[in-house]
Amino acid sequence: MAAAAAASLLLAVVLLSLATAKAWEALPLQKRAFYSPSFSMAPGSVAFDYFYDVEFPRGHLALKSFRADVVDADGNVIPYHEVYLHHSYIVRYYQARNYSIPPVLDIETLPYGDGFIYRRNHGICQGDLLGQYFGLGTEMQSTPTAVPDPYGIEIGNPAPIPDGFDEKWLLVVHAIDTRGAVDRFGCAECRRDLYNVTVDQFGEPLKDDYYGGLSCCYAHTQCKVREDYEGTTRSLRMRYTLTWTEWVPSIIPVRVYIFDVTDDMKLVVNPSSGAVSAKHDCLIEYMVESCHVDGNGEKGCADFKKSIVAMPKGGNVIFGLTHLHSGAINSTLYGQDGRVLCTTKPIYGEGMEEGYIVGMSTCYPEPGSVWIDDGELMVHESVYTAERRRTGVMALFYLLVADRVADTPAAPAGFNDNNFMGIRSMKSWRRSSPAVAGER
């Protein structure tokens, strides 16, 4: 009797799995290129625009991929040695139907008020920092971002959208026109001496030891151009190409996390309950100093930067990718026991794009092979060449995580067996830095 019941249950599971697979295979994948409003760029100029309510797929959908290019009025892709795409990303928000937001803003703050609700990703930086769902820089040229089947980034679900609000999308574009620049890579690194600024984008004086970064290359700033260079002003747009499919129950939703290597996370204990929580302090960018005090570093020397972060909610790693800047060697995310969760390396261009990152290697683990516990403490490490000072560098690790993999239990045996109040202890921590030789 028991054997018959078990056989019936097994048959039902097999039939359900086949039905789920068949339903997924039948779903049509849609693809479309969208365009931002135009923005003007002259040699040395900087565009830092926030485009609100941009065109975007509508309905209850699963996002599958994102790609973006800077194009001219005829749709021709602008090479990165002419216009450096520092970054471009997509942010979700809810807007009240009686609340107005200008279509384009060039201030680096989000709207506020009861009519605007910021719907960020799943973390982990403080406030609204790094809350995008998709977003990269020059590496978008040849980096796959496809979310593998049967997973998807869920959008347009009407359940969490408040009454009287609509789900909308914000496209942020930060581009630097380096035509005729005195130092193209210096402009791309936002070096202070090339921009000749004394205050940041909010009007606050720059510190004497701030040699470059985002606070030097904000909207309407100008990088130094050769005196003999004559260039035209061009009207450009962002072309962002998305693929998606209709949402069905067979799709497994993924959570989007972005880990910043500058995050100075602190563990905070609630005096009343004793619960432990993580307080994050992401700076987004940092500076790599030269290997030697005199600034003449030896070829092959490297800078290692590390941070320790706690995973808010664990699961199976589905996809991994890092946003890095020129000079990067690699970026790695380690688990608490020292295992490698994901390592990504830059792909550098050739010819006129030599020295620019035009792509990144990615991580697509075998389903169920890479698991992160709730509260697991991870090390994020980035490695840059340090033969000279580099300003405004970044290492932002983009990770997609799912509660389960297709046709497997929600968690493996022994899940979270070392968890303490949501933050795992450091007693089992052990790891060593990888060798640099041969990494680039």
HELIX and SHEET records of a PDB file:
HELIX    1   1 ALA A    2  GLU A   25  1                                  24    
HELIX    2   2 THR A  138  GLN A  141  5                                   4    
HELIX    3   3 ARG A  184  ALA A  188  1                                   5    
HELIX    4   4 ARG A  192  TYR A  195  1                                   4    
HELIX    5   5 GLY A  351  GLU A  353  5                                   3    
SHEET    1   A 3 GLN A  30  TYR A  35  0                                        
SHEET    2   A 3 ARG A 234  GLU A 246 -1                                        
SHEET    3   A 3 PHE A  39  MET A  41 -1                                        
SHEET    1   B 5 GLN A  30  TYR A  35  0                                        
SHEET    2   B 5 ARG A 234  GLU A 246 -1                                        
SHEET    3   B 5 LEU A  61  ASP A  72 -1                                        
SHEET    4   B 5 TYR A 151  ILE A 155 -1                                        
SHEET    5   B 5 ILE A 252  PRO A 253  1                                        
SHEET    1   C 5 VAL A 104  LEU A 105  0                                        
SHEET    2   C 5 VAL A  46  PHE A  51 -1                                        
SHEET    3   C 5 PHE A 165  ASP A 177 -1                                        
SHEET    4   C 5 VAL A  83  ALA A  96 -1                                        
SHEET    5   C 5 PHE A 116  TYR A 118 -1                                        
SHEET    1   D 5 VAL A 104  LEU A 105  0                                        
SHEET    2   D 5 VAL A  46  PHE A  51 -1                                        
SHEET    3   D 5 PHE A 165  ASP A 177 -1                                        
SHEET    4   D 5 VAL A  83  ALA A  96 -1                                        
SHEET    5   D 5 PHE A 134  LEU A 136 -1                                        
SHEET    1   E 4 ARG A 255  ASP A 260  0                                        
SHEET    2   E 4 ALA A 395  ALA A 402 -1                                        
SHEET    3   E 4 GLY A 315  LEU A 324 -1                                        
SHEET    4   E 4 TRP A 371  ILE A 372 -1                                        
SHEET    1   F 2 LYS A 266  VAL A 269  0                                        
SHEET    2   F 2 VAL A 276  LYS A 279 -1                                        
SHEET    1   G 2 TYR A 286  VAL A 288  0                                        
SHEET    2   G 2 ARG A 390  VAL A 393 -1                                        
SHEET    1   H 4 ALA A 302  ALA A 310  0                                        
SHEET    2   H 4 LEU A 377  THR A 385 -1                                        
SHEET    3   H 4 ALA A 328  TYR A 334 -1                                        
SHEET    4   H 4 VAL A 340  THR A 344 -1                                        
SHEET    1   I 2 PRO A 346  TYR A 348  0                                        
SHEET    2   I 2 ILE A 357  MET A 360 -1                                        
END                                                                             
